[in-house]
């Protein structure tokens, strides 16, 4: 019988200091969009056209993520399209 190996979470590193505020906002927006895209793909939404803003925001509530903006919703659809 095969045994499951223990998976350790990736150790977080601090973000680099001294970058413009826009860089940090863009970075965090990308991370949020990736988390939402993964959640939508796991729930069966494989088509970017079916990932409406309402559906993305509902998934955000279910997963405990703050309400995404229209720009973030657009980014989520782009991630789904690429997958």
Secondary structure, 3 states (H helix, E strand, C coil): CCCCCCCCCCCCCCCCCCCCHHHHHHHHHHHHHHHHHHHHHHHCCCCHHHCCHHHHHHHHHHHCCCCCCHHHHHHHHHHHHHC
